Amino acid sequence: MRLKKLFKLIVLITVVFVSISCSQKPTTNKYLNVDYSDFIGQFIEETDEQLSMPQDDYYIYYYGTYCSACIEIKSQLLDTLYRAKNTTIYFVLVNSYKDIHDDSGVTGTPTIIHVINNEVTESYSGGTSILEMIDQIT
């Protein structure tokens, strides 16, 4: 009889423990849940427009859908750019080299360039370099 009570107590404690563990909120990402689709009107579709946008001073972020470094920095990058108020940023989805303007100097993804008066003045490639740079401009 004591063994049955002990067994019931152990089962009860286990059920309570599991219930408490399952009811806790999952850890949340410290970044907003921002995606490329949140930047409506900021995509450059035509290659020849990349260095001739209406603004005199802007940035272009070149990324690839399957680029592992692009995927790795996506949350932090998009969160930071989404919050940026005084920075004009455009996006170019790179599927092949035909998607990159010849005079941009871009050779791969991820890369962000700074364009002033239709000329590339700065270029940053690689996840770490880009994240350090956007912290300075936003």
Secondary structure as GFF3:
##gff-version 3
##sequence-region A 1 138
A	DSSP	alpha_helix	2	23	.	.	.	ID=ss1
A	DSSP	three_ten_helix	36	38	.	.	.	ID=ss2
A	DSSP	three_ten_helix	47	49	.	.	.	ID=ss3
A	DSSP	beta_strand	57	63	.	.	.	ID=ss4
A	DSSP	alpha_helix	68	83	.	.	.	ID=ss5
A	DSSP	beta_strand	89	93	.	.	.	ID=ss6
A	DSSP	three_ten_helix	97	99	.	.	.	ID=ss7
A	DSSP	three_ten_helix	102	104	.	.	.	ID=ss8
A	DSSP	beta_strand	111	116	.	.	.	ID=ss9
A	DSSP	beta_strand	119	125	.	.	.	ID=ss10
A	DSSP	alpha_helix	127	137	.	.	.	ID=ss11
###
